[in-house]
């Protein structure tokens, strides 16, 4: 469709057609970096089941003319329950050119299908600003897409839906790229049920009756009480007993002892003892042990892991296709593998770096161009190089 509104009209994010001439597109080869943006998944934490809805949110300080966002998840743990929705996105999605040679063209360049996403674990969202929306481009905080995830396993585990910062590209209306930060979402799958405690009823207090005091009998006042006088008891006086006087007995005569003659003892001769000759013991010679040298163990060398060199690297280009998207503008899609992944970084010469997916174990890249290359050169950070033909 040719847009002629009194002069040159800005074809936001992809170029302007005026008299079959196209202005420089926005977002294809941006040079400057201006503005900041945050791309996140909300909520940041969630439990499944039941199925939950997540949104991809963008927060920017400048208007956005082009957006490319890639999400990764583990398809063995979670999966999409339905197709991705972009009905709440501020981007207008409709056809731009109804009759180009390749068919109808829309400003929604890429939205991964549910089947493809649940197989690869990758979701790509690529969209440009429609010309009808150039006066009111998205800015601030807005929702780009909505996704519904459901568990793909019955195990109790956790998983992460992440947005690699290297795979995000946001471009403003002046072809400047935003500096982007990303935020992921952590999911708890099949958490154990925690029983809810049953509330215990509060006992009703029992009312204790107050005892009624009995009246105390008080004797009447003024009536004297008669106290009996005790009768004294007579104590008898004891009669004294007479003690008899003893009669003395005459003393008995004691005989005087005579001394006994004690014989003088004869001394006994004590023989002088002879000394006993005690033999001197011969000392026993203790042999001194000769020390033996201690053998020092020879350490076993630790094997050094062998790192494959560049001669062992094998790069395989699975596909390299180019297709038109807007008039003379095209998109180049590359998919490749490397036996040294993920320790190798693959780059398409003159286009850019390929993104590696740990789930599909492939490198992919999408690049916008106005040329139609017949071949591409893929280089690796480990030294490998390969040239592959480009198909249509």
Secondary structure, 3 states (H helix, E strand, C coil): CCCCCCCCCCCCCCCCEECCEECCCCCCCCCCEEEEEEEEEECCEEEECCCEEEEEEEEEEEEECEEEEEEECCCCCEEECCCCECCCCCCCCCEEEEEECCEEEECEEEECCHHHHHHHCEEEEEEECCHHHCCCCEEEEEEEEEEEEEECCCCCEEEEEECCHHHCEEECCCCCEEEEEEECEEEEECCCCCCCCCCCCCCCCCCCCCCCCCCCCCCCCCCCCCCCCCCCCCCCCCCCCCCCCCCCCCCCCCCCCCCCCCCCCCCCCCCCCCCCCCCCCCCCCCCCCCCCCCCCCCCCCCCCCCCCCHHHCCEEEEEEEEEEEECCEEEEEEEEEECCCCCCCEEECCCEECEEECCCCEEEEEEEECCCCCEEEEEECCCCEEEEECEC
